[in-house]
Every structure is written in structure tokens, then in C-alpha cells.
């Protein structure tokens, strides 16, 4: 499981964000037209000589902080960059968590589970299908297009075939052969390649900061229906994530992020220190040592 789309507002200087993101590609192009669609004044597209578009960065006009996103095969590197450079200083506005299946009948199997989950949670269940073209690729949605969280089950292999045909200026109605998974480099039979995806648009500061530390699996736990779907369709052993009603300060959210990221290390420290009070004193001592060393430089 991985993120296939990651989009965030970053609490940092605009040019420093662009400087960091452009390292993921080969060159940068000005792209104000796209930026205006997102209600920003200035936009920049980061491209790679071989992979094409890698990421976009916008700023101006829609808040004081820059906005950036990436999708597809470049999302992993983008997420690593954002979470390492600005771990507690970015708010996720969209993230897509995807799981691929390579097996006969996967689409119909997951469709049955999804339909039952949608019915139990009173969700909309629209689909897109071309009955005259068996390789057009089916898509089933779970939830409304206006919802913060929406599921999507689709035949990824046939999508790859159709996009390849579109690049050549046509539309494919018959195909025999294999397609390439650009992420792994594998050759795959398109008829068995299925993807189940959750599109999340966290609402509110707390949810967006929580999403900034969530794993692709944890992203499924922000709603009750997606938690149920992940347990049954993806066989994930996960617990529902509940966003608290009270608003945390930025310092408190940063502290909670630190505990999440370094909880295992701090717990090991507890075993040698004896209790949490001793761990706290150790942390305070190290902070003072660092401050003293910095003042002497």
C-alpha cells in the first residue's frame, strides 16, 4: 500500500519549498495558468527528463503559505521529502492511499464487499462502465463526490491501456499483451490488475495535521466506513482513528507528532531510565547541553 497522491500546504518560505521540491526533478517551468485553477497567483511545475511531471508548487493569493502536490509514481519521493523537511509544518489537504491486486476476479470480489459496506453505511454507489467496450475499464465509486473521503475501485490495467492509446491519438477496443507497471517495472496482464483507492480530503486543521503523520494504512481509518472496507477488502488489522473535537495548538500537535514518530525509541529509553519522569529529565538535560553548546559557538 502506498500514497498515490499527496497534497499539502507547507508552513515555510515559498522559495525554499520550491528549491527543495525541484531536487526531485530535472528542471522547473513557470505554470501560473494551473496555479489559478487552485486560486493561487504563481505556479511552478517540476519535471523529470524521463518521467515527465513530478510535482507542482503554488503560492500567492490563496493564503500566505505555499502549496505543493505530487501524484502517481513520484508520490513516494515527494512524501519522503515533505515529511523529512517539514514534518510538523505541513497540513495535508488531499491524500490518496492505494492498494493494487493482481489476481483473476479481484474486481468482482472487492466489488461485492464494497457494495455491502456502502449499503451498511448508507453511501452512494455510482459506477462508470462502457458496456460496448469490455476493455474500457470499469470504475466503482464508494461515497459521494462531495464527501471528504471517497473510495474508488477500478481496473487499473485497462486504464493504462486506454491512456497509452490516447497518447497515440486513439481509443483501444481490443488488446492482447502485457502492460508495464511504471512504479515497479513489472510486465502485467492488464485484465487482472485492479486498484482500490481511498481519496481523502481532511477537513480542519487538526485532521490535516494528523494526516501529515498517517501511514497509507492509517489513512483508511479516518472514517468508519473506510475502516470497515480496509479490514474486509484489504485484510488490514487497523483501529479507527478519531479526530478529537477540541483544537490542539501547533506546539501540542508537534509534540504529539514527535511522540508518534519517536515513541518506540522513547519507550526503549524508559526501560533503562526507570520511569517517564527520568526520561523527561534526560530530554531536558540534552536540550540544555545543546543550547549551551550553541551559545558557545
LUMLUMZA-499549 format. One line per 4 residues: their letters; for each residue x, y, z of N, C-alpha, C. Coordinates in Angstrom, 2 decimals, padded with zeros to 5 digits. Last residue first. Example, Ala and Ser with C-alpha at 12.3 -4.5 7.8 and 13.67 -1.06 7.14 Angstrom:
<fipas>
sa) 012.85/-002.25/007.08/013.67/-001.06/007.14/012.90/000.03/007.87 ~ 013.19/-005.69/007.80/012.30/-004.50/007.80/013.20/-003.30/007.80
</fipas>
This chain:
<fipas>
xxxx) 029.30/028.61/020.53/029.87/028.59/019.18/030.07/030.01/018.64 ~ 027.96/028.81/022.86/029.43/028.94/022.95/030.09/028.97/021.57 ~ 025.37/028.34/022.25/025.72/029.68/022.71/027.21/029.90/022.76 ~ 025.46/025.61/021.62/025.16/026.57/020.57/025.57/027.97/020.96
xxxx) 025.93/024.48/024.13/026.93/024.30/023.07/026.73/025.33/021.97 ~ 023.58/025.16/025.43/024.85/025.66/025.93/025.93/025.58/024.86 ~ 021.71/023.74/023.90/021.62/025.19/023.99/022.94/025.81/024.44 ~ 022.59/021.13/024.41/022.60/021.64/023.04/022.56/023.16/023.04
xxxx) 022.15/020.98/027.17/023.50/020.79/026.64/023.62/021.37/025.23 ~ 019.37/021.30/027.25/020.23/022.30/027.87/021.66/022.21/027.35 ~ 018.61/018.93/025.95/018.23/020.22/025.38/019.13/021.33/025.94 ~ 019.57/017.03/027.78/020.15/017.09/026.44/019.84/018.43/025.79
xxxx) 017.89/017.58/029.98/019.34/017.71/030.11/020.01/017.84/028.75 ~ 015.35/016.96/028.96/015.66/018.33/029.38/017.15/018.57/029.47 ~ 015.69/014.20/028.62/015.41/015.06/027.46/015.78/016.50/027.78 ~ 016.07/013.42/031.28/017.12/013.17/030.30/016.94/014.07/029.08
xxxx) 013.58/014.11/032.36/014.77/014.80/032.84/015.93/014.62/031.87 ~ 011.95/012.28/030.96/011.77/013.72/030.79/012.98/014.51/031.24 ~ 012.92/009.91/032.02/013.07/010.16/030.59/012.94/011.65/030.31 ~ 012.07/010.25/034.65/013.50/010.21/034.38/013.79/010.45/032.90
xxxx) 009.32/010.10/034.25/009.89/011.32/034.82/011.39/011.39/034.53 ~ 008.95/007.51/033.40/008.82/008.58/032.42/009.39/009.90/032.94 ~ 011.56/005.32/034.76/010.19/005.86/034.69/010.17/007.04/033.73 ~ 013.98/003.96/033.93/013.19/003.55/035.09/011.77/004.06/035.11
xxxx) 015.84/004.06/031.88/015.74/005.19/032.80/014.93/004.86/034.05 ~ 015.57/001.74/030.40/016.85/001.98/031.06/016.76/003.09/032.11 ~ 012.93/001.91/029.55/013.40/000.67/030.18/014.71/000.88/030.92 ~ 012.80/004.38/028.30/012.10/004.18/029.56/012.62/002.96/030.30
xxxx) 014.03/003.90/025.89/014.72/004.75/026.86/014.11/004.57/028.25 ~ 012.02/002.53/024.64/013.26/001.81/024.97/014.05/002.60/026.01 ~ 010.27/004.68/024.39/009.89/003.55/025.23/011.11/002.71/025.60 ~ 011.65/006.24/022.57/011.44/006.76/023.92/011.03/005.65/024.89
xxxx) 011.47/004.57/020.31/012.78/004.89/020.89/012.63/005.38/022.32 ~ 008.69/004.58/019.90/009.39/003.31/020.14/010.75/003.57/020.80 ~ 008.10/007.32/019.45/007.54/006.60/020.60/008.29/005.33/020.93 ~ 008.74/009.01/017.42/009.84/008.50/018.24/009.36/007.74/019.47
xxxx) 006.31/009.62/016.14/007.48/009.25/015.36/008.56/008.56/016.19 ~ 004.60/010.22/018.29/004.23/009.18/017.33/005.47/008.68/016.59 ~ 005.93/012.31/019.56/005.67/011.08/020.31/005.33/009.92/019.37 ~ 005.89/014.19/017.49/007.17/013.69/017.99/006.98/012.37/018.72
xxxx) 003.13/014.66/017.32/003.83/014.06/016.18/005.15/013.46/016.62 ~ 002.74/015.85/019.77/002.08/014.56/019.51/002.74/013.86/018.33 ~ 004.22/018.21/019.36/004.61/017.29/020.43/004.01/015.91/020.21 ~ 002.75/019.35/017.32/004.14/018.98/017.06/004.63/017.98/018.10
xxxx) 000.37/019.80/018.67/000.36/018.88/017.55/001.78/018.42/017.21 ~ 001.32/021.68/020.52/000.83/020.39/021.01/000.77/019.37/019.89 ~ 002.02/023.77/018.83/003.05/023.15/019.67/002.59/021.78/020.16 ~ -000.43/024.41/017.69/000.62/023.89/016.83/001.70/023.19/017.64
xxxx) -003.10/023.18/019.82/-002.20/024.22/019.36/-001.15/023.57/018.45 ~ -006.10/021.44/018.94/-004.77/021.45/019.52/-003.98/022.65/018.99 ~ -009.51/021.66/019.67/-008.44/022.04/018.76/-007.11/022.10/019.49 ~ -011.68/018.93/020.33/-011.00/020.14/020.77/-009.81/020.40/019.85
xxxx) -012.49/016.57/019.18/-013.27/017.76/018.89/-012.55/019.03/019.33 ~ -010.11/014.36/017.60/-010.75/014.96/018.76/-011.47/016.24/018.39 ~ -010.59/011.88/015.31/-010.08/013.23/015.47/-010.83/013.88/016.62 ~ -009.86/008.55/015.58/-010.86/009.56/015.92/-010.17/010.90/016.09
xxxx) -009.36/005.77/013.62/-008.73/006.99/014.12/-009.83/008.01/014.37 ~ -009.93/002.32/014.27/-010.46/003.60/013.79/-009.71/004.76/014.43 ~ -007.30/000.00/013.67/-008.27/000.60/014.57/-008.68/001.96/014.02 ~ -006.62/-002.89/011.66/-006.48/-001.47/011.99/-007.59/-001.03/012.92
xxxx) -005.48/-005.13/009.80/-005.84/-005.13/011.21/-005.61/-003.73/011.76 ~ -006.69/-005.60/006.55/-005.86/-004.82/007.45/-006.39/-004.91/008.88 ~ -007.82/-006.76/004.26/-007.37/-007.62/005.38/-006.41/-006.89/006.31 ~ -009.03/-005.34/002.33/-007.57/-005.31/002.34/-006.96/-006.18/003.44
xxxx) -011.73/-005.81/002.75/-011.20/-005.92/001.39/-009.69/-006.02/001.36 ~ -011.99/-005.59/005.62/-012.54/-006.72/004.87/-011.89/-006.89/003.50 ~ -010.59/-003.33/006.50/-010.50/-004.58/007.25/-010.92/-005.77/006.40 ~ -011.40/-001.40/004.65/-009.99/-001.81/004.71/-009.83/-003.14/005.44
xxxx) -014.11/-001.15/005.31/-013.72/-001.63/003.99/-012.28/-002.12/003.98 ~ -013.96/-000.13/007.92/-014.60/-001.43/007.67/-014.17/-002.01/006.33 ~ -012.73/002.32/007.33/-012.09/001.39/008.26/-012.64/-000.01/008.03 ~ -014.65/003.50/005.76/-013.38/003.13/005.12/-012.58/002.18/006.02
xxxx) -016.67/003.88/007.67/-016.92/003.00/006.53/-015.61/002.57/005.87 ~ -015.54/005.64/009.56/-015.95/004.30/009.98/-016.11/003.37/008.78 ~ -012.53/007.42/008.70/-013.98/007.27/008.70/-014.34/005.84/009.07 ~ -009.81/007.15/008.99/-010.39/008.43/009.36/-011.92/008.43/009.31
xxxx) -008.43/004.91/008.15/-009.14/004.83/009.43/-009.79/006.15/009.86 ~ -006.87/005.08/005.93/-008.18/004.44/005.77/-009.02/004.51/007.05 ~ -004.48/006.05/006.84/-005.36/006.98/006.13/-006.76/006.41/005.97 ~ -003.11/003.85/007.75/-003.83/004.66/008.74/-004.77/005.65/008.08
xxxx) -001.87/003.03/005.36/-002.89/002.19/006.00/-003.74/003.00/006.97 ~ -000.08/005.16/004.87/-001.13/004.85/003.90/-002.24/003.97/004.49 ~ 000.20/006.89/008.08/000.71/005.99/007.06/-000.39/005.75/006.03 ~ 000.12/010.28/009.19/-000.55/009.00/008.98/000.14/008.19/007.89
xxxx) 001.02/012.80/009.48/001.83/011.76/010.12/001.25/010.37/009.89 ~ -000.80/014.36/008.21/000.61/014.57/007.86/001.52/013.54/008.50 ~ -003.19/013.87/009.44/-002.93/013.18/008.18/-001.47/013.30/007.76 ~ -002.98/015.71/011.53/-002.93/014.27/011.82/-002.61/013.48/010.57
xxxx) -003.31/018.07/010.12/-002.03/017.81/010.78/-001.89/016.33/011.14 ~ -005.93/017.70/009.28/-004.88/017.86/008.27/-003.49/017.64/008.88 ~ -007.33/017.60/011.67/-007.34/016.43/010.80/-006.21/016.51/009.78 ~ -006.83/020.24/012.59/-006.37/019.07/013.35/-006.30/017.83/012.48
xxxx) -007.95/021.96/010.62/-006.52/021.95/010.88/-006.07/020.68/011.58 ~ -010.37/020.64/008.26/-009.99/021.25/009.52/-008.51/021.05/009.83 ~ -010.63/017.60/006.61/-011.27/018.89/006.84/-010.88/019.43/008.22 ~ -008.90/015.75/004.14/-009.11/016.06/005.56/-009.64/017.48/005.74
xxxx) -009.80/014.03/001.73/-009.61/015.48/001.81/-009.88/015.90/003.25 ~ -008.82/011.02/000.20/-009.15/011.74/001.42/-008.85/013.22/001.30 ~ -009.64/008.27/-001.58/-009.29/009.68/-001.76/-009.76/010.43/-000.53 ~ -008.48/005.05/-001.72/-009.24/005.98/-000.89/-008.74/007.39/-001.16
xxxx) -008.71/002.32/-003.98/-008.09/003.58/-003.58/-009.04/004.38/-002.70 ~ -007.72/-000.54/-005.56/-008.69/000.01/-004.61/-008.01/001.20/-003.95 ~ -007.15/-001.83/-008.82/-006.71/-000.94/-007.74/-007.91/-000.50/-006.89 ~ -006.04/-004.63/-010.70/-007.14/-003.87/-010.10/-006.60/-003.01/-008.97
xxxx) -005.18/-006.59/-013.28/-004.63/-005.50/-012.46/-005.76/-004.59/-012.00 ~ -005.98/-008.48/-015.07/-006.01/-008.87/-013.66/-005.50/-007.77/-012.72 ~ -005.73/-007.46/-017.61/-007.04/-007.97/-017.22/-007.12/-008.35/-015.74 ~ -003.06/-006.83/-018.14/-003.98/-005.76/-017.71/-005.32/-006.26/-017.21
xxxx) -000.38/-008.54/-016.89/-001.59/-008.78/-017.68/-002.64/-007.75/-017.24 ~ 002.67/-006.76/-016.70/001.48/-007.29/-016.04/000.36/-007.48/-017.06 ~ 006.04/-006.35/-015.95/005.07/-006.53/-017.02/003.88/-007.29/-016.46 ~ 007.47/-003.97/-013.63/006.96/-005.30/-013.96/006.04/-005.25/-015.19
xxxx) 008.28/-001.56/-012.66/008.95/-002.04/-013.86/008.46/-003.41/-014.31 ~ 007.05/-000.32/-010.54/007.89/-001.48/-010.25/008.68/-001.97/-011.45 ~ 005.84/001.94/-011.70/006.41/002.03/-010.36/007.40/000.90/-010.10 ~ 004.77/001.23/-014.11/005.90/002.17/-014.11/006.58/002.25/-012.75
xxxx) 003.98/-001.77/-015.26/003.77/-001.00/-014.03/004.97/-000.08/-013.88 ~ 003.13/-002.25/-018.59/004.21/-002.04/-017.63/003.70/-001.25/-016.43 ~ 001.19/-004.95/-020.00/001.46/-003.53/-019.78/002.53/-003.42/-018.69 ~ 000.87/-007.43/-022.61/001.16/-007.01/-021.25/001.36/-005.50/-021.20
xxxx) -001.76/-008.71/-024.72/-000.37/-008.47/-024.36/-000.24/-008.04/-022.92 ~ -004.22/-007.44/-026.69/-003.64/-008.70/-026.21/-002.17/-008.45/-025.93 ~ -007.14/-005.60/-027.09/-005.73/-005.60/-026.67/-005.34/-006.98/-026.19 ~ -009.54/-003.41/-028.37/-009.03/-004.79/-028.34/-007.55/-004.75/-028.02
xxxx) -010.08/-000.81/-028.30/-011.22/-001.70/-028.09/-010.81/-003.16/-028.06 ~ -008.68/002.33/-027.50/-008.46/000.90/-027.67/-009.72/000.09/-027.38 ~ -008.35/005.25/-029.36/-009.06/004.59/-028.26/-009.02/003.10/-028.52 ~ -005.78/007.75/-030.13/-006.88/006.83/-030.42/-007.55/006.31/-029.18
xxxx) -003.35/009.11/-029.85/-004.45/009.76/-030.53/-005.62/008.87/-030.84 ~ -001.48/008.09/-028.29/-001.26/007.88/-029.73/-002.41/008.46/-030.55 ~ -002.53/008.61/-025.87/-001.29/009.31/-026.21/-000.97/009.16/-027.70 ~ -004.62/006.78/-025.91/-004.92/008.22/-026.01/-003.68/009.02/-026.39
xxxx) -003.26/004.40/-025.46/-003.92/004.61/-026.76/-004.22/006.09/-026.98 ~ -002.47/004.81/-022.83/-001.45/004.61/-023.86/-002.03/004.86/-025.25 ~ -004.94/004.90/-021.62/-004.11/006.10/-021.61/-003.00/006.01/-022.65 ~ -005.78/002.22/-022.03/-006.51/003.33/-022.67/-005.67/004.61/-022.70
xxxx) -003.90/000.79/-020.48/-004.04/000.52/-021.91/-004.70/001.71/-022.61 ~ -004.41/001.82/-017.93/-003.09/002.01/-018.53/-003.15/001.80/-020.04 ~ -007.03/000.87/-017.59/-006.79/002.31/-017.61/-005.43/002.61/-018.27 ~ -006.58/-001.85/-017.47/-007.25/-001.31/-018.66/-007.12/000.20/-018.73
xxxx) -005.30/-001.89/-014.94/-004.63/-002.39/-016.14/-005.25/-001.83/-017.40 ~ -007.22/-000.97/-013.12/-006.03/-000.17/-013.39/-005.34/-000.60/-014.69 ~ -010.32/-000.85/-012.69/-009.45/-001.78/-013.39/-008.24/-001.00/-013.92 ~ -011.15/000.37/-009.37/-011.13/000.42/-010.83/-010.12/-000.56/-011.41
xxxx) -012.78/001.92/-006.79/-012.31/000.62/-007.24/-012.31/000.64/-008.76 ~ -012.62/004.33/-004.38/-012.64/004.14/-005.83/-012.02/002.78/-006.14 ~ -014.18/006.32/-001.80/-013.47/005.15/-002.29/-013.60/005.02/-003.81 ~ -013.71/009.38/-000.15/-014.43/008.63/-001.17/-013.57/007.47/-001.66
xxxx) -014.16/011.97/002.12/-013.49/010.70/001.86/-014.35/009.89/000.90 ~ -015.70/014.23/002.01/-014.29/014.40/002.32/-013.50/013.13/002.00 ~ -018.02/014.24/-000.80/-017.59/013.80/000.54/-016.11/014.05/000.74 ~ -018.81/014.71/-003.34/-018.65/015.89/-002.48/-018.17/015.53/-001.08
xxxx) -019.21/012.27/-004.46/-018.06/013.04/-004.95/-017.83/014.30/-004.13 ~ -020.10/009.79/-001.98/-020.42/010.92/-002.83/-019.16/011.65/-003.28 ~ -019.25/006.24/-002.07/-019.44/007.53/-001.46/-019.67/008.63/-002.48 ~ -017.30/004.59/-004.12/-017.95/004.34/-002.83/-018.03/005.68/-002.12
xxxx) -017.38/003.77/-007.59/-017.13/004.73/-006.51/-017.90/004.32/-005.26 ~ -015.82/001.80/-009.98/-016.89/001.84/-008.99/-016.51/002.81/-007.89 ~ -015.10/001.37/-013.34/-014.78/002.13/-012.13/-016.00/002.17/-011.24 ~ -013.70/-000.70/-015.92/-014.81/-000.34/-015.02/-014.28/000.45/-013.82
xxxx) -012.53/-000.46/-019.17/-012.18/-000.37/-017.76/-013.34/000.10/-016.91 ~ -012.69/-001.09/-021.76/-012.68/000.35/-021.44/-012.29/000.56/-019.98 ~ -012.91/-003.62/-022.63/-011.61/-003.24/-022.07/-011.52/-001.72/-021.85 ~ -015.47/-003.96/-023.66/-015.10/-004.73/-022.47/-013.75/-004.35/-021.87
xxxx) -017.65/-001.75/-024.75/-016.20/-001.96/-024.85/-015.71/-002.67/-023.58 ~ -020.26/-001.44/-024.21/-019.92/-001.82/-025.59/-018.43/-002.07/-025.78 ~ -020.50/-000.55/-021.65/-020.95/-001.91/-021.92/-020.61/-002.39/-023.32 ~ -018.48/001.13/-019.73/-018.86/001.16/-021.14/-019.22/-000.28/-021.53
xxxx) -019.04/002.60/-016.60/-018.79/001.37/-017.35/-019.28/001.55/-018.78 ~ -018.93/003.78/-013.36/-018.68/004.16/-014.75/-018.31/002.89/-015.50 ~ -021.25/004.14/-010.58/-020.22/003.44/-011.35/-020.10/004.03/-012.75 ~ -022.10/005.02/-007.15/-022.16/005.20/-008.61/-021.02/004.47/-009.32
xxxx) -023.30/004.86/-004.46/-022.52/003.79/-005.06/-022.55/003.89/-006.59 ~ -023.55/006.56/-001.27/-023.81/006.48/-002.69/-022.86/005.46/-003.33 ~ -024.18/004.83/001.83/-023.34/005.63/000.94/-023.83/005.53/-000.49 ~ -025.00/003.52/004.25/-025.89/004.43/003.51/-025.10/005.40/002.61
xxxx) -023.53/001.56/005.38/-023.24/002.92/005.83/-024.04/003.98/005.05 ~ -024.46/-000.74/004.12/-024.50/-000.67/005.59/-024.33/000.76/006.10 ~ -023.88/-000.12/001.44/-025.27/-000.29/001.88/-025.39/-000.15/003.39 ~ -021.10/-000.09/001.49/-021.84/001.11/001.09/-023.29/001.05/001.56
xxxx) -020.59/-002.75/002.19/-020.16/-001.67/003.08/-020.94/-000.39/002.77 ~ -021.64/-004.03/-000.08/-022.23/-004.30/001.24/-021.86/-003.20/002.23 ~ -019.95/-003.02/-002.05/-021.40/-002.79/-002.14/-022.07/-003.00/-000.78 ~ -017.48/-004.04/-001.25/-017.70/-002.60/-001.27/-019.19/-002.26/-001.29
xxxx) -017.83/-006.78/-001.66/-017.57/-006.27/-000.31/-017.89/-004.78/-000.24 ~ -018.18/-006.80/-004.44/-019.22/-007.33/-003.56/-019.06/-006.81/-002.13 ~ -015.75/-005.73/-005.33/-017.00/-005.02/-005.61/-018.11/-005.50/-004.67 ~ -013.92/-007.65/-004.74/-013.89/-006.43/-003.93/-015.17/-005.63/-004.13
xxxx) -014.73/-009.53/-006.72/-014.67/-009.90/-005.29/-014.72/-008.65/-004.41 ~ -014.47/-008.16/-009.12/-015.80/-008.60/-008.69/-015.82/-008.96/-007.20 ~ -011.64/-007.73/-009.11/-012.59/-006.61/-009.19/-013.96/-007.02/-008.66 ~ -010.49/-010.29/-009.02/-010.31/-009.36/-007.90/-011.35/-008.24/-007.92
xxxx) -010.52/-012.18/-011.05/-011.74/-011.98/-010.27/-011.63/-010.99/-009.13 ~ -007.10/-012.96/-010.80/-008.35/-013.15/-011.52/-009.54/-012.92/-010.57 ~ -004.87/-010.43/-009.60/-005.49/-011.75/-009.48/-006.79/-011.79/-010.27 ~ -003.35/-008.21/-008.19/-003.04/-008.87/-009.46/-003.58/-010.29/-009.37
xxxx) -004.05/-005.06/-006.80/-004.28/-006.51/-006.78/-003.98/-007.05/-008.17 ~ -002.89/-002.25/-004.86/-003.08/-002.95/-006.13/-003.24/-004.45/-005.92 ~ -004.07/000.46/-003.02/-003.58/-000.92/-002.94/-003.90/-001.61/-004.26 ~ -003.56/003.85/-001.97/-003.94/002.86/-002.97/-003.31/001.50/-002.69
xxxx) -004.70/006.91/-000.83/-004.00/005.69/-000.43/-004.49/004.54/-001.32 ~ -004.30/010.26/-001.35/-004.91/009.06/-001.89/-004.07/007.86/-001.49 ~ -004.94/013.31/000.24/-004.05/012.16/000.12/-004.86/010.98/-000.39 ~ -005.10/016.80/000.67/-005.58/015.61/-000.04/-004.51/014.54/000.02
xxxx) -004.05/018.47/002.53/-005.38/018.79/002.03/-005.96/017.67/001.16 ~ -002.02/018.46/005.34/-002.45/017.69/004.17/-003.87/018.06/003.78 ~ 000.22/020.78/006.31/-001.16/020.37/006.53/-001.67/019.71/005.25 ~ 003.42/020.92/007.85/002.62/020.84/006.64/001.25/020.25/006.97
xxxx) 005.18/020.83/009.97/004.84/022.13/009.41/004.17/022.00/008.04 ~ 006.34/018.62/010.95/005.24/019.16/011.74/004.79/020.52/011.22 ~ 008.20/018.08/008.82/007.38/017.03/009.42/006.17/017.53/010.20 ~ 009.62/019.15/006.47/008.63/019.91/007.25/007.68/018.95/007.97
xxxx) 011.52/017.28/005.53/011.85/018.70/005.58/010.92/019.48/006.51 ~ 010.23/014.80/005.75/011.56/014.97/006.36/011.91/016.44/006.51 ~ 007.85/015.12/004.45/007.82/014.68/005.85/009.17/014.77/006.53 ~ 008.68/015.92/001.90/007.84/016.81/002.71/007.90/016.42/004.18
xxxx) 010.18/013.60/001.07/010.76/014.94/001.14/009.98/015.84/002.09 ~ 008.30/011.52/001.15/009.53/011.43/001.96/010.15/012.81/002.14 ~ 006.48/012.51/-000.75/006.07/012.34/000.65/007.29/012.28/001.56 ~ 008.11/012.35/-003.06/007.57/013.64/-002.61/007.16/013.57/-001.14
xxxx) 008.55/009.64/-003.31/009.70/010.53/-003.08/009.25/011.88/-002.56 ~ 005.85/008.81/-003.74/006.65/008.30/-002.62/007.81/009.23/-002.29 ~ 005.00/010.08/-006.13/004.42/010.46/-004.85/005.29/010.01/-003.68 ~ 005.74/009.33/-008.64/006.65/010.23/-007.93/006.17/010.59/-006.53
xxxx) 003.71/007.83/-009.78/004.93/007.15/-009.39/005.89/008.01/-008.59 ~ 000.94/009.82/-008.64/001.50/008.74/-009.42/002.81/008.21/-008.88 ~ 001.66/013.25/-007.64/000.80/012.08/-007.81/001.53/011.02/-008.62 ~ 002.02/016.09/-005.46/002.56/015.14/-006.43/001.61/013.97/-006.51
xxxx) 002.00/019.57/-004.45/001.47/018.20/-004.53/002.17/017.40/-005.60 ~ 001.80/022.50/-002.34/002.52/021.62/-003.26/001.86/020.25/-003.32 ~ 001.77/025.92/-001.48/001.00/024.68/-001.60/001.71/023.80/-002.61 ~ 002.87/028.45/000.86/002.88/027.74/-000.42/002.15/026.40/-000.32
xxxx) 000.84/030.75/002.83/001.82/029.66/002.69/001.75/028.98/001.33 ~ -001.19/032.61/002.95/000.19/033.10/002.98/001.23/032.02/002.71 ~ -003.97/032.36/000.64/-003.28/032.09/001.89/-001.83/032.49/001.80 ~ -003.93/032.70/-002.26/-004.81/031.77/-001.55/-004.15/031.37/-000.23
xxxx) -002.05/034.60/-003.17/-003.46/034.74/-003.49/-004.40/033.85/-002.72 ~ 000.77/032.48/-003.30/000.21/033.80/-003.55/-001.27/033.76/-003.85 ~ 001.86/029.42/-004.96/001.79/030.36/-003.84/001.17/031.68/-004.30 ~ 002.62/025.95/-005.71/001.87/027.19/-005.92/002.04/028.11/-004.73
xxxx) 004.17/023.33/-007.41/004.25/024.21/-006.25/003.53/025.51/-006.60 ~ 004.05/019.89/-008.39/003.71/021.29/-008.62/003.81/022.05/-007.31 ~ 006.01/017.16/-009.76/005.28/017.84/-008.69/004.95/019.25/-009.13 ~ 006.67/015.82/-012.19/006.98/015.22/-010.90/006.12/015.83/-009.79
xxxx) 006.17/015.13/-015.60/005.78/015.94/-014.45/005.99/015.18/-013.15 ~ 008.68/012.86/-016.81/007.72/013.93/-017.04/007.43/014.71/-015.76 ~ 010.63/010.93/-016.64/009.31/010.62/-016.08/008.28/011.71/-016.33 ~ 012.96/012.02/-017.88/012.43/010.72/-018.30/010.98/010.51/-017.85
xxxx) 013.39/014.58/-016.82/013.64/014.33/-018.24/013.01/013.03/-018.73 ~ 010.83/015.88/-014.77/011.99/014.99/-014.89/012.16/014.64/-016.36 ~ 009.68/019.05/-013.48/009.68/017.96/-014.46/010.97/017.15/-014.38 ~ 007.52/021.00/-011.66/008.82/020.34/-011.62/008.76/019.11/-012.53
xxxx) 005.94/024.02/-012.17/005.88/022.59/-012.42/007.30/022.03/-012.45 ~ 004.50/026.63/-010.32/005.73/026.07/-010.90/005.57/024.56/-011.02 ~ 002.57/029.65/-010.10/002.70/028.20/-010.09/003.98/027.75/-010.78 ~ 000.86/032.28/-008.43/002.04/031.79/-009.14/002.14/030.27/-009.01
xxxx) -001.69/032.61/-007.22/-001.19/033.54/-008.24/-000.06/032.97/-009.08 ~ -004.36/030.26/-006.73/-003.06/030.82/-006.37/-002.58/031.71/-007.51 ~ -006.64/028.76/-007.29/-006.78/030.09/-006.69/-005.48/030.61/-006.09 ~ -006.31/026.61/-008.83/-006.32/026.35/-007.40/-006.39/027.65/-006.59
xxxx) -006.17/027.82/-011.24/-007.27/026.87/-011.04/-007.42/026.53/-009.56 ~ -003.80/029.19/-011.04/-005.04/029.95/-010.90/-006.26/029.04/-010.75 ~ -001.91/027.22/-011.62/-002.00/027.76/-010.26/-003.33/028.47/-010.03 ~ -002.14/026.90/-014.36/-002.60/025.82/-013.48/-002.80/026.35/-012.06
xxxx) -001.01/029.39/-015.07/-002.35/029.02/-015.52/-002.94/027.92/-014.64 ~ 001.63/029.46/-014.18/000.63/030.27/-013.47/-000.80/029.88/-013.85 ~ 004.17/027.98/-014.32/002.86/027.41/-014.68/001.76/028.15/-013.94 ~ 007.55/027.64/-015.27/006.51/028.51/-014.71/005.16/028.03/-015.20
xxxx) 009.40/024.65/-014.67/008.73/025.55/-015.60/007.69/026.39/-014.87 ~ 012.51/023.13/-013.87/011.27/023.76/-013.41/010.72/024.67/-014.49 ~ 014.17/019.88/-014.08/014.04/021.30/-014.37/012.66/021.79/-013.93 ~ 014.31/017.39/-012.88/015.45/017.84/-013.67/015.39/019.34/-013.98
xxxx) 013.24/016.59/-009.48/013.19/016.51/-010.94/014.45/017.01/-011.60 ~ 013.65/016.96/-006.84/013.05/015.68/-007.23/013.03/015.49/-008.75 ~ 014.48/019.52/-006.53/015.53/018.50/-006.50/014.99/017.11/-006.87 ~ 012.20/021.02/-006.29/012.80/020.92/-007.62/013.93/019.89/-007.67
xxxx) 011.69/021.02/-003.55/010.90/020.15/-004.41/011.56/019.98/-005.78 ~ 013.51/022.97/-002.58/013.58/021.59/-002.10/012.88/020.63/-003.07 ~ 012.72/025.27/-003.94/014.10/024.82/-004.05/014.24/023.37/-003.63 ~ 010.07/025.54/-003.06/010.34/025.25/-004.48/011.75/024.70/-004.65
xxxx) 010.63/026.12/-000.35/009.83/024.95/-000.72/010.11/024.56/-002.16 ~ 012.02/028.49/-000.59/012.72/027.34/-000.01/011.96/026.05/-000.31 ~ 010.06/030.16/-001.62/011.20/029.81/-002.47/012.00/028.62/-001.91 ~ 008.25/030.31/000.60/007.84/029.79/-000.71/009.03/029.33/-001.55
xxxx) 008.94/029.19/003.89/009.18/030.18/002.84/008.93/029.58/001.46 ~ 006.26/027.28/005.40/007.66/027.59/005.16/007.75/028.65/004.07 ~ 004.07/025.23/005.84/004.37/026.43/006.63/005.86/026.74/006.55 ~ 002.28/024.10/003.09/003.52/023.98/003.85/003.85/025.30/004.55
xxxx) -000.42/022.12/002.26/000.02/023.49/002.48/001.20/023.42/003.43 ~ -000.38/019.26/000.05/-000.30/019.90/001.36/000.05/021.37/001.26 ~ -000.96/016.04/-001.20/-001.09/017.48/-001.44/-001.14/018.19/-000.10 ~ -000.48/013.14/-002.93/-000.21/013.79/-001.65/-000.13/015.28/-001.90
xxxx) -001.30/010.02/-004.27/-001.48/011.47/-004.38/-001.23/012.05/-003.00 ~ -000.78/007.54/-003.55/-000.72/007.79/-004.98/-001.01/009.25/-005.29 ~ 000.88/005.87/-000.96/000.17/007.07/-001.36/000.33/007.25/-002.86 ~ 000.42/002.27/-000.73/001.22/003.48/-000.86/000.32/004.67/-001.13
x) 000.84/-001.19/000.00/000.00/000.00/000.00/000.88/001.24/000.00
</fipas>
